[in-house]
Every structure is written in C-alpha cells, then in structure tokens.
Amino acid sequence: MLRQHTFGFALLAAATVAVGSCSDDATLPSAPSAPATAPDLALTGTQQDLADDPVALARGVPGFGGFFVDEQDTPTVYLTNPGRRAAAEQALAPWFRERNRPSAALRVLPARFAWADLERWVAQASPQALAVPGAVFADADEAGNRVHIGVEHAAAASRVRSVLARLGIPAAAADVDIVPPIHQVVTLRGSVRPVVAGVQINFPGFLCTLGFNATRGGVAGFVTASHCTNTQGGVESTPYWQPTQTAKPVQIGTETVDPKYKSTLAGCPSDRLCRRSDASFAKYINGTKNTLGTIARTASTTSSDLTIVGGWTITSNATSSSFTVGQTVNKVGRTTGWSRGKVVATCATVNVSGSTITQICQTIVNAKVGPGDSGSDVFTVNSGTNVKLAGVLWGGSTDGKTFVFSPLANITGELGALTTH
C-alpha cells in the first residue's frame, strides 16, 4: 500500500497543545520501546464491519484483486476477469450505500493477481521477510495488486527478495521498496478539565497524547499508546498527569491493562515480539472529571493552531481492522494538533525500528505528525462534528508527513470491550 510514497516512522509520545489557562513548555525525552514480561491477557477476535471493510465485502468475488479509492476519489476494484463487474458491484453495495454513492461509479482495473493469492503470499512471506535486519513492513497492497514489503536499505531488499524467491513467490507479484524505519518518540503542553481526548498527558519522564476516554468493565478511564507507559506491554501501574506532574501535581490515572508482547502471535516474525495494537488502558483516579465521547477540536489543520475551539463528538466506532485505501482519516495530537490525510496501507505488518517489536495489521496514513502525538485518537468524520472513532496513533515518519495507527477493532480485541461514547 506504500508504493510511490516515502515513509520514515517514529513512535510519537510527545506533543504541544495550548489549552485552558495553564501551559508547560518543558521538553522530555522519548519513551522506551522495550517489550514487557508482565502477565498475559487473553486476546479476543475482532468483529468485522463489512461496510467498513470493502476487501471483506468483495473477497468472495471470483478474481477479486483489491479495492481502493484513487487520487480523484474514484472507487476502484481490481478483477482478473473484468466481466465480473456486476458481482463486484453487488458485493460492494453496502460500502456504496453507507457513503450515498452509486455503485455505477466503480472503476474496474485488470488484476494480475487474485487477492486470495496476495494474502496467502503475505502470510507466507511475513515471518521470514520481517525477520531480515532492516525490514520495516509487509502488506497486501490493495492499490497496487501486489505484495508490498518495505525495507531500510538495499542489503535488506536483496535478502528479502531472496526470501521471496526461496518461498516460490513470483517476483512480479512483489514490490520491495526502500523506506525510512519506524521508531518511537515523545514531548508536552496545556491543562484541560474535564479531560477530553487529544490533549497532552505526562507519565514519568515522558509526554504523550490521551487517545480517547472509555469505560471498561464499568471502570472509567482512557486509552493511550502502550509505549506511553513505563514498560511497553505489561502492567506496572504507570501513573499519569495532565498536562504534567509539575503543572498539575494531582495524578489523574493509573495504567491497569496492557497485554504483553508475544512471539507466538499468529504472523509474528521469528525472533520478534508482537501485538495487534500499541494500546493500553488507564483508570481515572482522584475524582478526575472527564467527558466520554469528546475529542478536542482546533480551528484548522495547521501545526501552529493548537488552541481548542470546540469538540469532535464520537457517535460511532469503526469495527473493522481494515480501512479503505484512499479514505480520509483525521487525528488530534498534542504536538501537531488536528491533521488529516489519505490511508495508503491497511492491515500492514510493521517492524518498530530499534526494537524487537512488530505491530500486526496496522494502518498507514499520509498526514502530518510529530513527536508527542503518540496515543492520539484517529477518526473519520461522519457529518459536521460527528465522527467515527477509528483507532490510536503510535508511529510517524521522520519527515512528519506520515503516521501509523492501531485500528480500534485490534485495540478492543486486546484490551476488551470499551464504551467510547
């Protein structure tokens, strides 16, 4: 999904938001990325919302090779047999109905490879290809009708191509591109009560963004990135303040849920530790006032605009772990505020640079991001200020133009059921 795009990712646990009457401009170091060894939590399957996931809708169409929305906002499907257009239109009808668009707008491109083969090849290649030093991600590319693997340098590209050849995956079916690595970082700023999503939080020595408020098993709390805890993966009761411990000394929350990373997770590359979400849950304490279902909203998408002028209202949740390539998504984070852009890769398996961690089935977006945005809410706009919650941002490119997020379906699959609005 990343062809013709350049990516350099950083886990973003730091941000800058001017809110309320209090601010703190202190700069803190980046968050640790080491996996934890805390007790494991059972992982549950993720429910699929077919209208959210056109690949799931069209998977049963013979010769289906991928679905995406192009730069002109044209819904496009790959078919090995263009004569199957009617079947594709019928399968994708729920997707078109949800967006009030006619299925006749569907464009058909000839596919060289069936989607079932691409998924099989990615599943076959990922464990070995992502074990290659310098490997960054592996993905079945809906927009390119190829297996797509990103690597940091030419040596890794050569080794990955050798892996593909050894596995019998056709060279014509795979694109191996050099992309920047993905890694983790952090920063800080303002005080907001009641606490809402998108504002800065501080945990010992580091800064992140509060992803969204939620209740879990009747307990009020919030979700942020797993690497925005004292130990990524595993519960060690990380304390949180908002905006900082010094500016607001009363602790607002304590980490309670953060599954450990495992080498045994399906699709996990050898010698790496994996999860399907970089997410954790903290319970509110000390009577901290918070608003369920509200995301801080700034007036514009410029990085200098960090003043809260209102709120986005969460009215629904995305229930699929996949998103449409070409779909526009948004985020609000403490460093770069509100930004939005197009999905360029969905359900990609991503290595975190400088660590043994791999995140499975993540979404990559071409949109502005910066250090401290880790934990940011990600959402799509339904109408006006009503939005659908999509997930939590955890990584970004070194040039600040691309971010990675964990889908909400993956988050609830690991943290358990969450009430978000």
C-alpha positions as CSV (number, residue, x, y, z in Angstrom):
1,M,0.0,0.0,0.0
2,L,3.0,2.3,0.2
3,R,4.2,2.3,-3.4
4,Q,5.2,5.8,-4.6
5,H,5.3,7.0,-1.1
6,T,8.3,7.6,1.2
7,F,7.9,6.6,4.9
8,G,10.0,7.2,8.0
9,F,8.3,6.4,11.2
10,A,8.7,7.3,14.8
11,L,6.6,6.3,17.8
12,L,5.2,9.6,18.9
13,A,4.9,10.1,22.6
14,A,5.2,13.9,22.9
15,A,3.1,16.8,21.8
16,T,2.2,20.5,22.2
17,V,-1.3,21.8,22.8
18,A,-2.2,25.3,24.2
19,V,-5.4,24.6,26.2
20,G,-7.1,26.1,29.2
21,S,-5.2,28.7,31.3
22,C,-2.1,26.6,32.1
23,S,0.8,25.5,29.9
24,D,4.2,23.8,30.4
25,D,6.9,24.1,27.8
26,A,9.3,21.6,29.3
27,T,10.8,19.1,26.9
28,L,11.1,15.5,27.9
29,P,13.0,12.6,26.4
30,S,11.5,9.9,24.1
31,A,9.6,6.9,25.6
32,P,11.2,3.5,26.0
33,S,10.2,0.8,23.5
34,A,11.3,-2.4,25.2
35,P,8.7,-5.1,25.5
36,A,7.5,-6.2,28.9
37,T,7.2,-9.5,30.6
38,A,4.0,-8.8,32.6
39,P,1.2,-11.4,32.9
40,D,-0.5,-12.1,29.6
41,L,-4.1,-11.3,28.7
42,A,-6.3,-13.4,26.5
43,L,-6.7,-11.9,23.0
44,T,-10.1,-12.0,21.5
45,G,-11.1,-11.9,17.9
46,T,-12.1,-8.6,16.3
47,Q,-15.6,-8.1,14.9
48,Q,-15.7,-7.2,11.3
49,D,-17.9,-4.4,10.0
50,L,-18.3,-5.3,6.3
51,A,-19.3,-1.8,5.3
52,D,-16.0,-0.5,6.8
53,D,-14.0,-3.2,5.1
54,P,-14.6,-3.4,1.3
55,V,-11.9,-6.1,1.0
56,A,-14.0,-8.4,3.2
57,L,-17.1,-7.5,1.2
58,A,-15.5,-8.3,-2.1
59,R,-13.3,-11.2,-1.1
60,G,-15.8,-13.7,-2.4
61,V,-16.0,-12.3,-5.9
62,P,-14.0,-14.6,-8.2
63,G,-10.8,-12.9,-9.4
64,F,-11.0,-10.0,-6.9
65,G,-7.6,-8.4,-6.6
66,G,-8.1,-5.4,-4.4
67,F,-10.2,-2.3,-3.8
68,F,-9.1,1.3,-3.1
69,V,-10.1,4.9,-3.7
70,D,-7.8,6.7,-6.1
71,E,-6.5,10.3,-6.0
72,Q,-9.6,11.5,-7.8
73,D,-11.8,9.9,-5.1
74,T,-12.9,7.2,-7.6
75,P,-13.7,3.8,-6.0
76,T,-11.6,1.3,-7.9
77,V,-11.6,-2.5,-7.9
78,Y,-9.0,-5.0,-9.5
79,L,-10.5,-8.0,-11.2
80,T,-8.7,-10.8,-13.1
81,N,-11.9,-11.1,-15.1
82,P,-13.5,-7.6,-15.8
83,G,-16.6,-9.4,-16.8
84,R,-17.2,-9.9,-13.0
85,R,-18.0,-6.3,-12.6
86,A,-21.7,-6.9,-11.7
87,A,-20.6,-9.4,-9.0
88,A,-18.2,-6.8,-7.6
89,E,-20.9,-4.1,-7.6
90,Q,-23.3,-6.4,-5.8
91,A,-20.7,-7.3,-3.2
92,L,-19.6,-3.7,-2.6
93,A,-23.2,-2.4,-2.4
94,P,-23.1,-1.9,1.4
95,W,-20.0,0.2,1.1
96,F,-21.6,2.4,-1.6
97,R,-24.9,2.7,0.4
98,E,-23.0,3.8,3.5
99,R,-21.5,6.7,1.5
100,N,-24.6,7.5,-0.6
101,R,-22.7,6.8,-3.8
102,P,-23.9,4.9,-6.9
103,S,-22.2,1.6,-7.5
104,A,-22.0,2.6,-11.1
105,A,-19.2,4.9,-10.1
106,L,-17.0,1.8,-9.6
107,R,-13.9,1.7,-11.9
108,V,-12.5,-1.7,-12.8
109,L,-8.8,-2.4,-13.4
110,P,-7.3,-5.6,-14.7
111,A,-5.7,-7.6,-12.0
112,R,-2.6,-9.8,-12.5
113,F,-3.1,-11.5,-9.1
114,A,-6.1,-12.7,-7.2
115,W,-6.5,-11.3,-3.6
116,A,-6.5,-14.7,-2.1
117,D,-3.0,-15.3,-3.6
118,L,-1.7,-12.0,-2.3
119,E,-3.0,-12.7,1.2
120,R,-1.5,-16.2,1.1
121,W,1.9,-14.9,-0.1
122,V,2.0,-12.1,2.5
123,A,1.2,-14.6,5.3
124,Q,3.8,-17.0,3.9
125,A,6.5,-14.3,3.5
126,S,6.0,-12.1,6.6
127,P,7.6,-14.3,9.2
128,Q,10.8,-14.7,7.3
129,A,10.9,-11.4,5.4
130,L,10.3,-9.3,8.6
131,A,13.0,-11.3,10.4
132,V,15.5,-9.8,8.0
133,P,17.5,-7.0,9.7
134,G,16.3,-3.7,8.2
135,A,12.8,-5.0,7.3
136,V,10.1,-2.4,8.0
137,F,6.7,-3.7,7.0
138,A,4.8,-6.3,4.9
139,D,1.5,-5.7,3.3
140,A,-1.0,-7.0,0.7
141,D,-1.4,-3.8,-1.4
142,E,-4.9,-3.1,-2.5
143,A,-3.9,-0.2,-4.7
144,G,-1.1,-2.0,-6.4
145,N,-2.4,-5.6,-6.7
146,R,0.9,-6.7,-5.3
147,V,2.7,-8.0,-2.1
148,H,4.5,-4.9,-0.8
149,I,7.5,-5.1,1.5
150,G,9.3,-2.0,2.8
151,V,13.0,-2.2,3.9
152,E,15.5,0.3,5.2
153,H,18.3,-0.3,2.8
154,A,19.5,-2.2,-0.4
155,A,21.1,-5.0,1.6
156,A,17.8,-5.8,3.3
157,A,16.0,-5.5,-0.1
158,S,18.3,-8.1,-1.6
159,R,17.8,-10.5,1.3
160,V,14.0,-10.1,1.3
161,R,13.9,-10.8,-2.5
162,S,15.9,-14.0,-1.8
163,V,13.4,-15.0,0.9
164,L,10.5,-14.4,-1.6
165,A,12.3,-16.5,-4.3
166,R,13.0,-19.3,-1.8
167,L,9.3,-19.4,-0.9
168,G,8.3,-19.6,-4.5
169,I,6.5,-16.2,-4.5
170,P,6.6,-14.8,-8.1
171,A,9.0,-11.8,-8.4
172,A,6.3,-10.0,-10.5
173,A,3.9,-10.2,-7.6
174,A,6.0,-8.4,-5.1
175,D,7.3,-4.8,-4.7
176,V,10.3,-4.4,-2.4
177,D,10.9,-0.7,-1.7
178,I,13.4,1.2,0.5
179,V,11.5,3.3,3.1
180,P,12.6,5.0,6.3
181,P,12.4,3.0,9.5
182,I,9.6,3.2,12.2
183,H,10.6,4.1,15.7
184,Q,9.2,5.7,18.9
185,V,9.5,9.2,20.4
186,V,7.8,11.8,22.9
187,T,7.1,15.8,24.1
188,L,4.5,18.2,26.0
189,R,1.9,21.2,26.9
190,G,-1.7,22.6,28.5
191,S,-4.4,21.7,31.1
192,V,-8.0,20.7,30.3
193,R,-10.9,19.9,32.6
194,P,-13.0,17.9,32.1
195,V,-10.3,15.8,30.4
196,V,-11.1,15.1,26.7
197,A,-9.3,13.1,24.0
198,G,-6.4,14.6,22.1
199,V,-4.7,16.5,25.0
200,Q,-1.3,16.1,26.5
201,I,-0.6,13.6,29.2
202,N,2.6,13.1,31.2
203,F,3.9,9.8,32.6
204,P,7.3,9.5,34.5
205,G,9.8,11.3,32.3
206,F,7.8,11.4,29.1
207,L,4.9,13.1,27.2
208,C,2.1,11.6,25.1
209,T,-1.4,12.3,23.9
210,L,-4.6,10.9,25.5
211,G,-6.3,8.8,22.9
212,F,-9.9,8.6,24.0
213,N,-11.9,8.3,27.2
214,A,-13.7,5.0,27.7
215,T,-15.3,2.7,30.3
216,R,-14.1,-0.9,30.6
217,G,-16.0,-3.3,32.7
218,G,-17.7,-0.3,34.4
219,V,-14.4,1.4,35.2
220,A,-13.9,5.0,33.8
221,G,-10.5,5.6,32.2
222,F,-8.7,6.3,28.9
223,V,-6.8,4.6,26.2
224,T,-3.3,5.7,25.0
225,A,-0.4,4.0,23.4
226,S,1.2,1.0,25.1
227,H,4.7,2.6,24.7
228,C,3.3,5.6,26.6
229,T,3.7,3.5,29.8
230,N,6.8,2.8,31.9
231,T,7.2,-0.6,30.2
232,Q,5.7,-1.2,26.7
233,G,3.5,-4.3,27.1
234,G,2.8,-5.4,30.7
235,V,1.1,-3.7,33.6
236,E,3.3,-1.8,36.1
237,S,0.7,0.8,37.3
238,T,2.1,3.7,35.3
239,P,0.9,7.0,36.8
240,Y,-0.4,9.8,34.6
241,W,-0.8,13.6,35.0
242,Q,-2.5,16.1,32.7
243,P,-0.8,18.2,31.4
244,T,2.3,17.5,33.5
245,Q,3.2,16.4,37.0
246,T,4.7,19.8,37.9
247,A,1.9,21.9,36.3
248,K,-0.9,19.7,37.7
249,P,0.5,17.7,40.6
250,V,-2.7,15.6,41.2
251,Q,-2.4,12.3,39.4
252,I,-5.3,11.7,37.1
253,G,-4.9,8.0,36.2
254,T,-3.1,4.7,36.7
255,E,-2.4,2.1,34.0
256,T,-4.4,-1.1,34.5
257,V,-4.5,-3.0,31.2
258,D,-1.5,-3.5,28.8
259,P,-1.1,-7.0,27.3
260,K,2.5,-8.2,26.9
261,Y,4.0,-8.7,23.5
262,K,4.4,-12.4,22.4
263,S,6.5,-14.3,19.9
264,T,3.7,-16.8,19.5
265,L,1.1,-14.5,18.0
266,A,0.0,-15.7,14.5
267,G,2.0,-13.9,11.8
268,C,4.8,-12.8,14.2
269,P,8.2,-12.9,12.5
270,S,10.9,-15.1,14.1
271,D,12.9,-13.5,16.9
272,R,10.4,-10.7,17.4
273,L,7.6,-9.9,19.8
274,C,4.2,-8.9,18.5
275,R,0.8,-7.4,19.3
276,R,-2.1,-6.2,17.1
277,S,-2.3,-2.8,18.9
278,D,0.1,-0.4,20.6
279,A,-2.6,0.5,23.2
280,S,-3.1,0.4,26.9
281,F,-5.9,1.4,29.3
282,A,-5.6,3.5,32.5
283,K,-8.4,4.1,35.1
284,Y,-9.2,7.6,36.3
285,I,-8.4,8.3,39.9
286,N,-8.8,11.2,42.4
287,G,-12.2,12.1,41.0
288,T,-10.8,13.4,37.8
289,K,-13.6,14.9,35.7
290,N,-13.7,13.7,32.1
291,T,-16.0,13.7,29.1
292,L,-16.9,10.5,27.3
293,G,-17.1,10.7,23.6
294,T,-15.4,14.1,23.1
295,I,-12.2,14.9,21.2
296,A,-10.6,18.3,21.4
297,R,-11.0,20.3,18.2
298,T,-8.9,23.1,16.8
299,A,-10.0,25.6,14.2
300,S,-7.6,24.4,11.4
301,T,-5.2,21.7,10.4
302,T,-2.1,23.9,10.7
303,S,0.6,22.8,13.2
304,S,0.7,26.2,14.8
305,D,-3.1,26.0,15.6
306,L,-3.2,24.2,18.9
307,T,-6.0,26.2,20.6
308,I,-9.1,24.2,21.4
309,V,-12.2,25.9,19.9
310,G,-14.7,23.1,20.4
311,G,-15.0,19.3,20.2
312,W,-15.5,16.4,17.9
313,T,-18.3,14.1,19.1
314,I,-17.8,10.4,18.8
315,T,-21.1,8.9,17.6
316,S,-19.9,5.5,16.3
317,N,-17.0,3.1,16.3
318,A,-15.2,1.5,13.4
319,T,-15.5,-2.2,14.0
320,S,-13.2,-3.5,11.2
321,S,-9.4,-3.8,11.5
322,S,-9.2,-2.8,7.8
323,F,-9.8,0.6,6.2
324,T,-10.2,1.7,2.6
325,V,-7.1,2.8,0.8
326,G,-7.7,6.4,-0.3
327,Q,-10.1,7.0,2.6
328,T,-9.5,10.2,4.6
329,V,-8.9,9.9,8.3
330,N,-8.1,12.5,11.0
331,K,-6.1,12.7,14.2
332,V,-5.8,15.2,17.1
333,G,-2.5,15.1,18.9
334,R,-0.7,17.4,21.4
335,T,2.2,18.3,19.1
336,T,0.7,18.8,15.7
337,G,-2.9,19.3,16.6
338,W,-5.5,18.3,14.0
339,S,-4.3,16.7,10.8
340,R,-5.9,14.6,8.1
341,G,-4.9,12.6,5.1
342,K,-5.4,9.5,3.0
343,V,-5.0,5.9,4.0
344,V,-2.1,4.4,2.0
345,A,-1.8,1.0,3.6
346,T,-4.2,-1.1,5.6
347,C,-3.6,-4.2,7.7
348,A,0.1,-3.8,7.2
349,T,2.6,-5.7,9.5
350,V,5.1,-3.1,10.8
351,N,8.5,-3.5,12.5
352,V,9.4,-0.8,15.1
353,S,12.9,0.4,14.4
354,G,15.5,-0.1,17.1
355,S,13.4,-2.8,18.9
356,T,12.3,-6.4,18.6
357,I,8.6,-5.3,18.4
358,T,6.4,-5.9,15.4
359,Q,2.8,-4.5,15.2
360,I,0.5,-6.7,13.2
361,C,-2.4,-5.3,11.0
362,Q,-1.7,-1.6,11.3
363,T,-3.0,1.3,9.1
364,I,-0.6,3.9,7.5
365,V,-1.8,7.4,6.6
366,N,-0.2,10.3,4.7
367,A,-0.8,13.1,7.2
368,K,1.1,15.4,9.5
369,V,2.5,14.1,12.8
370,G,5.2,14.9,15.3
371,P,6.9,13.8,18.5
372,G,4.4,13.6,21.4
373,D,1.5,12.6,19.1
374,S,1.7,9.0,20.3
375,G,-1.6,7.9,21.7
376,S,-3.6,10.3,19.5
377,D,-7.2,9.5,18.6
378,V,-7.8,8.7,14.9
379,F,-11.2,9.1,13.4
380,T,-13.3,9.6,10.3
381,V,-15.9,12.4,10.0
382,N,-19.5,11.3,9.7
383,S,-21.1,14.7,9.3
384,G,-20.4,18.1,10.8
385,T,-18.5,17.5,14.1
386,N,-19.9,13.9,14.5
387,V,-17.1,11.3,14.0
388,K,-16.4,7.6,13.9
389,L,-13.6,6.5,16.2
390,A,-11.0,4.6,14.2
391,G,-8.1,3.8,16.5
392,V,-4.9,5.1,18.2
393,L,-1.8,6.6,16.6
394,W,1.5,5.3,17.7
395,G,4.1,6.0,15.0
396,G,5.2,8.6,12.5
397,S,7.6,9.4,9.7
398,T,10.8,11.2,10.4
399,D,9.7,13.9,7.9
400,G,6.4,14.3,9.8
401,K,4.3,13.6,6.8
402,T,3.0,10.0,7.6
403,F,1.6,8.3,10.6
404,V,0.7,4.8,11.7
405,F,-2.3,3.8,13.9
406,S,-3.7,0.7,15.5
407,P,-7.3,0.1,14.5
408,L,-10.0,0.2,17.2
409,A,-11.0,-3.4,16.4
410,N,-7.5,-4.5,17.3
411,I,-7.5,-2.4,20.4
412,T,-10.7,-3.9,21.8
413,G,-9.6,-7.3,20.8
414,E,-6.6,-6.9,23.1
415,L,-7.9,-4.6,25.9
416,G,-11.5,-5.9,26.0
417,A,-14.8,-4.3,25.3
418,L,-14.8,-0.5,25.6
419,T,-17.6,2.1,25.8
420,T,-16.4,5.2,24.0
421,H,-19.5,7.4,23.8
